[in-house]
Amino acid sequence: MNQQKMGYRLYRYTGNALYAKREISYEMRLTAQMMLDELCFEWNKKQLKSAIDQSIDANDKQWFLQLSQSYRSYIWE
C-alpha cells in the first residue's frame, strides 16, 4: 500500500497580528477588586477627615455639619 505524501507551501501573512487574551482567575480578580476598594475607601476617608479639620479651623459650622453627615457612612459598622 502506497503512503500518501502531502506537501505544504507557506506564505507570509500580511494582515494584522492576532493576540489571544489570557483569562485571569476569579480569585485574582476578586482580590484585586477588594484591594482597590479598600484603598479608595481609606483615601476618601482621609480626604474627608482633612476637610472636616479645615472646616473646624475655618469655624464654618454649616460646612462642618455637611461633611460630618458624609463621614458617618465611613464610621458605621
Helices and strands as residue ranges (DSSP letters): H 26-57, H 61-75
